[in-house]
Amino acid sequence: MRLIAHDAPEAPAAQGGYAQAMEVVAPARLLFVSGQVPLFADGSRPDDFAGQCRQAWANLEAQLRAAGMGLDNLVKVTTFLARREDAAENRAIRNEILGGRRVALTVILPAIFDEAWLNEIEAVAAA
C-alpha cells in the first residue's frame, strides 16, 4: 500500500502541515476509528486542554495498535474542539504527535457530547 498526498495549488491549505487530499493506493485493509475521547482507562480525564488532547491521541494510537497499525497508517483525521481558543494548542500538539506525517485533516467546533470533554478525535487508517 502507498499513501500519496495531493495539494492542488489553486486550493491552498488554511494553515499548512496537512494534506489537502490523501490517495490510498491498493489498500488491503481500512480502519474507521470512532471518536476517541480524553478519558483514561479508569474513566477519569485530565482537566486541562493539553492533557485532554494528548489523552485523546493516546487513545487513538491504542485503537490503531489494536488493529496492528500505527500513526503511519493514518489517512484522515477529524478533530472536534469544544473551544475555538484551543485551536493553536491543538495544532501544536497534533504536529508534535504526527511528527511530520501529513494526513487529510478537518477541525470542527461543535457541541461535544460530554461538556467536560474539550476535544474528540476520529480517524481513518489504511494498511
N, C-alpha and C positions, 0 to 999 in steps of 0.2 A: 504494500500500500504506500502511496505517496500523497503528501499534502502539498498543495500549491496555493500560495497567497496571490490574490489578484487585487490590484488597486488601480482603477480607471482614473487617469489623470483629470478627466473632466468632472469627476465626482470625488473630490478630496475628503479625507478623513477629518473629523472635527478636531481632535487633539493628537492624532497620530498614535503610534505604538501598537496598533492593531491592524488586522487585515480587513479591507472593505468586503472581501469575499474569500471564501476558502473552498477550493476544489479538492475532493477526495477521489483519488484515482484507485480503482479496484479494491475497495474495502472488503474484508472478509466478515467483519462484524461492525455493527453500530451500537452504541450505548447511549441511551437517553437518560440523563440523571435528573431526577426530581429536584426541586428547590431544596438546597441544603441550608439549614438554619444555624444560628450561632449557639448551639447547645452542646454541652459536654455529655458524655455517656450517662452521667447521673442525673441529667435533666437541668442542671444549673447552667448559667450563662455568664460571660464576662459583662461588666457594667458599661465599659467604655466602647466607643466605636471601633478603635483599632483591635481590641481584644475580640470583639464580635466578628469583625471582618476576617481576622486570622482563623478563628474557630470555624466559620463557615467554609473557608478554603480548606482547612484541615479535614472537615467532614466530606467535602467534595473529593479530596485526594483519597480518603478512605474508601469511598464508593468506587473510584477508579481502580484502586488496588484490588478490591474485592472481585473486579471483573478482569484482573490480570492486565490492567492498563495503568498509565501514568499521565502526567501533565503533557508529555509529548504527543499523546493521542487526542488532545482537545482540538475540536474543530470550531465550536461555537460556545460562547459563554454569555449568559444573560444575568446581570446583577440588578437586584431590586434594592433601592435605597429608601429608607424612611424619611431621610432629611437631606435636602439639597446641599447643606453646608458640609456634608461628609464626602462630597464628590472628589475633591482633590486628594484627601487622605485615602479614599477608596482606590483611586488611580495609582497612587504611590505604592500601596500595599500590593495591589494586583500586579503591577510591573515588577516589583521585587520578587513575588512568588513565581511569576511566569518566567522570570529571568531571560528576557529577550524573545521568548516564544511569541509568535503572532497568531492570534485566533480572530475569527469573526466575533464581534462584540456589540452588545447593546446594554445600556444602563437605563433603567426605568425608575421613576419616582412615584410609586403607588402608595396606597394604604396597605401596609403589611399585615398579615393575618393576626399576629400577636403584637400588640403595641410595645412590648418590651424588646422586641427584636428590631435592630437598626438596619439589618440587611438580610438578604437571602440570595443564594447563587444557584442557578441551574445551568446544565451544560449538555453538549452533545460531543461524544468522542467516537473515534473510529480506529479500527485496527485491521 
